[in-house]
């Protein structure tokens, strides 16, 4: 059975992101993230969320779910998914998902209400690492629908906070308020909102799993 929980987690966000409690420039203050670092975190979180919500590496949000999870009527289930971060540590997503559908017409929807918690989740940055830990976590919601088996745009919101530390020096905390939008037709992930007092507005190609 092919398993696709089209959110995106792959999730986004992923999956992510935030208005840091710091200055907007972040270029020389060791307690800030730079604008570039904030954008990287936002995109990385979106990728992680997509992968965790879809349940496969890279995500598969362009296919309607099959099997009992897309049965006639409404099905509510709970889930906990944990992924190892690129440079160590982990991130966990847990909550509920609600499926509604009609297999005969291949029409339905899926929604997620979850929390995302980082546990020393590390990414390689500029010859060092950036380590993120939930403070305590971010609240994550997402929705997507299908018509005749064709998936629509998937939208997710993320709000909360996290702390961060650089191996090269510096640490701080960020609040999160972003929206992730996965477009299965264009195969793009757009992240917009605020992260670490930085305005986030990025669009990138979303690489899907098999």
SULWOFEN-V854550 format. One record per residue. N is the residue number from 0. RES is the residue in one small letter. PSI is psi in radians with two decimals (NA if undefined). D_FIRST is the distance of its C-alpha to the first C-alpha in whole Angstrom. Layout:
# SULWOFEN-V854550
n->N res->RES psi->PSI d_first->D_FIRST
n->N res->RES psi->PSI d_first->D_FIRST
This chain:
# SULWOFEN-V854550
n->0 res->x psi->2.21 d_first->0
n->1 res->x psi->2.34 d_first->4
n->2 res->x psi->2.01 d_first->6
n->3 res->x psi->1.99 d_first->10
n->4 res->x psi->1.10 d_first->12
n->5 res->x psi->1.68 d_first->15
n->6 res->x psi->-1.28 d_first->18
n->7 res->x psi->1.70 d_first->20
n->8 res->x psi->NA d_first->20
n->9 res->x psi->NA d_first->18
n->10 res->x psi->NA d_first->21
n->11 res->x psi->-1.60 d_first->24
n->12 res->x psi->3.10 d_first->25
n->13 res->x psi->-1.39 d_first->25
n->14 res->x psi->NA d_first->27
n->15 res->x psi->-1.30 d_first->30
n->16 res->x psi->-1.86 d_first->33
n->17 res->x psi->2.86 d_first->37
n->18 res->x psi->1.77 d_first->41
n->19 res->x psi->2.58 d_first->42
n->20 res->x psi->1.08 d_first->45
n->21 res->x psi->-3.07 d_first->47
n->22 res->x psi->2.79 d_first->49
n->23 res->x psi->-0.37 d_first->48
n->24 res->x psi->-0.87 d_first->49
n->25 res->x psi->0.37 d_first->47
n->26 res->x psi->-0.51 d_first->49
n->27 res->x psi->-0.23 d_first->51
n->28 res->x psi->2.10 d_first->51
n->29 res->x psi->-0.19 d_first->49
n->30 res->x psi->0.26 d_first->48
n->31 res->x psi->2.76 d_first->46
n->32 res->x psi->2.49 d_first->43
n->33 res->x psi->2.83 d_first->44
n->34 res->x psi->-0.71 d_first->42
n->35 res->x psi->-0.73 d_first->40
n->36 res->x psi->-0.69 d_first->39
n->37 res->x psi->-0.74 d_first->38
n->38 res->x psi->-0.69 d_first->36
n->39 res->x psi->-0.75 d_first->34
n->40 res->x psi->-0.78 d_first->33
n->41 res->x psi->-0.81 d_first->32
n->42 res->x psi->-0.73 d_first->30
n->43 res->x psi->-0.76 d_first->29
n->44 res->x psi->-0.71 d_first->28
n->45 res->x psi->-0.74 d_first->26
n->46 res->x psi->-0.78 d_first->24
n->47 res->x psi->-0.79 d_first->23
n->48 res->x psi->-0.75 d_first->22
n->49 res->x psi->-0.79 d_first->20
n->50 res->x psi->-0.72 d_first->18
n->51 res->x psi->-0.71 d_first->18
n->52 res->x psi->-0.62 d_first->17
n->53 res->x psi->-0.35 d_first->14
n->54 res->x psi->0.11 d_first->13
n->55 res->x psi->2.68 d_first->13
n->56 res->x psi->2.27 d_first->16
n->57 res->x psi->-0.37 d_first->18
n->58 res->x psi->2.86 d_first->16
n->59 res->x psi->0.85 d_first->14
n->60 res->x psi->0.01 d_first->16
n->61 res->x psi->0.19 d_first->16
n->62 res->x psi->2.45 d_first->13
n->63 res->x psi->2.52 d_first->12
n->64 res->x psi->2.64 d_first->9
n->65 res->x psi->2.96 d_first->7
n->66 res->x psi->-2.88 d_first->7
n->67 res->x psi->-0.45 d_first->10
n->68 res->x psi->-0.23 d_first->11
n->69 res->x psi->0.63 d_first->12
n->70 res->x psi->2.86 d_first->14
n->71 res->x psi->2.39 d_first->17
n->72 res->x psi->-2.68 d_first->20
n->73 res->x psi->2.31 d_first->20
n->74 res->x psi->2.21 d_first->18
n->75 res->x psi->2.24 d_first->19
n->76 res->x psi->2.79 d_first->18
n->77 res->x psi->2.73 d_first->20
n->78 res->x psi->2.70 d_first->18
n->79 res->x psi->2.16 d_first->20
n->80 res->x psi->2.35 d_first->19
n->81 res->x psi->2.40 d_first->22
n->82 res->x psi->2.53 d_first->22
n->83 res->x psi->2.40 d_first->25
n->84 res->x psi->2.77 d_first->27
n->85 res->x psi->-0.65 d_first->29
n->86 res->x psi->0.40 d_first->32
n->87 res->x psi->2.88 d_first->31
n->88 res->x psi->-3.00 d_first->31
n->89 res->x psi->2.93 d_first->28
n->90 res->x psi->2.43 d_first->26
n->91 res->x psi->2.40 d_first->25
n->92 res->x psi->2.19 d_first->23
n->93 res->x psi->2.52 d_first->23
n->94 res->x psi->-2.54 d_first->23
n->95 res->x psi->2.66 d_first->21
n->96 res->x psi->2.46 d_first->19
n->97 res->x psi->2.13 d_first->19
n->98 res->x psi->2.34 d_first->17
n->99 res->x psi->2.51 d_first->18
n->100 res->x psi->2.89 d_first->17
n->101 res->x psi->1.77 d_first->17
n->102 res->x psi->-0.51 d_first->14
n->103 res->x psi->-0.67 d_first->17
n->104 res->x psi->-0.07 d_first->19
n->105 res->x psi->0.79 d_first->16
n->106 res->x psi->2.44 d_first->18
n->107 res->x psi->-2.89 d_first->18
n->108 res->x psi->2.89 d_first->19
n->109 res->x psi->2.46 d_first->18
n->110 res->x psi->2.63 d_first->21
n->111 res->x psi->2.46 d_first->21
n->112 res->x psi->2.00 d_first->25
n->113 res->x psi->3.00 d_first->25
n->114 res->x psi->2.52 d_first->27
n->115 res->x psi->2.23 d_first->27
n->116 res->x psi->2.13 d_first->29
n->117 res->x psi->2.42 d_first->30
n->118 res->x psi->1.62 d_first->32
n->119 res->x psi->0.81 d_first->34
n->120 res->x psi->2.01 d_first->31
n->121 res->x psi->2.49 d_first->33
n->122 res->x psi->2.53 d_first->33
n->123 res->x psi->2.26 d_first->35
n->124 res->x psi->2.08 d_first->38
n->125 res->x psi->0.86 d_first->41
n->126 res->x psi->0.04 d_first->42
n->127 res->x psi->-2.72 d_first->41
n->128 res->x psi->2.62 d_first->38
n->129 res->x psi->2.07 d_first->38
n->130 res->x psi->2.27 d_first->36
n->131 res->x psi->2.36 d_first->35
n->132 res->x psi->2.36 d_first->35
n->133 res->x psi->2.55 d_first->34
n->134 res->x psi->1.09 d_first->37
n->135 res->x psi->-0.40 d_first->36
n->136 res->x psi->-3.11 d_first->33
n->137 res->x psi->2.56 d_first->32
n->138 res->x psi->2.30 d_first->30
n->139 res->x psi->2.24 d_first->27
n->140 res->x psi->2.59 d_first->26
n->141 res->x psi->2.67 d_first->23
n->142 res->x psi->2.55 d_first->22
n->143 res->x psi->2.60 d_first->21
n->144 res->x psi->2.81 d_first->20
n->145 res->x psi->2.56 d_first->19
n->146 res->x psi->2.08 d_first->21
n->147 res->x psi->0.69 d_first->19
n->148 res->x psi->-0.06 d_first->16
n->149 res->x psi->2.10 d_first->18
n->150 res->x psi->2.51 d_first->18
n->151 res->x psi->-3.05 d_first->22
n->152 res->x psi->2.43 d_first->24
n->153 res->x psi->2.24 d_first->22
n->154 res->x psi->2.40 d_first->25
n->155 res->x psi->2.55 d_first->26
n->156 res->x psi->2.63 d_first->29
n->157 res->x psi->2.22 d_first->30
n->158 res->x psi->2.41 d_first->34
n->159 res->x psi->-2.52 d_first->35
n->160 res->x psi->2.84 d_first->37
n->161 res->x psi->2.83 d_first->37
n->162 res->x psi->2.75 d_first->39
n->163 res->x psi->2.74 d_first->39
n->164 res->x psi->2.43 d_first->41
n->165 res->x psi->2.43 d_first->42
n->166 res->x psi->-0.37 d_first->43
n->167 res->x psi->0.00 d_first->46
n->168 res->x psi->2.42 d_first->47
n->169 res->x psi->2.54 d_first->47
n->170 res->x psi->2.88 d_first->45
n->171 res->x psi->-2.96 d_first->44
n->172 res->x psi->2.64 d_first->42
n->173 res->x psi->2.54 d_first->40
n->174 res->x psi->2.67 d_first->39
n->175 res->x psi->2.27 d_first->36
n->176 res->x psi->1.50 d_first->36
n->177 res->x psi->2.85 d_first->33
n->178 res->x psi->2.31 d_first->31
n->179 res->x psi->2.39 d_first->28
n->180 res->x psi->2.06 d_first->27
n->181 res->x psi->2.18 d_first->24
n->182 res->x psi->1.85 d_first->24
n->183 res->x psi->-0.45 d_first->21
n->184 res->x psi->-0.80 d_first->23
n->185 res->x psi->-0.23 d_first->26
n->186 res->x psi->0.88 d_first->23
n->187 res->x psi->2.70 d_first->26
n->188 res->x psi->2.14 d_first->26
n->189 res->x psi->2.32 d_first->30
n->190 res->x psi->2.20 d_first->31
n->191 res->x psi->2.67 d_first->34
n->192 res->x psi->-2.42 d_first->37
n->193 res->x psi->2.45 d_first->39
n->194 res->x psi->2.12 d_first->38
n->195 res->x psi->0.82 d_first->41
n->196 res->x psi->0.29 d_first->44
n->197 res->x psi->2.41 d_first->42
n->198 res->x psi->2.23 d_first->41
n->199 res->x psi->2.18 d_first->37
n->200 res->x psi->1.51 d_first->37
n->201 res->x psi->2.60 d_first->34
n->202 res->x psi->2.30 d_first->32
n->203 res->x psi->2.77 d_first->30
n->204 res->x psi->2.35 d_first->27
n->205 res->x psi->2.07 d_first->23
n->206 res->x psi->2.06 d_first->22
n->207 res->x psi->2.67 d_first->18
n->208 res->x psi->2.98 d_first->15
n->209 res->x psi->NA d_first->13
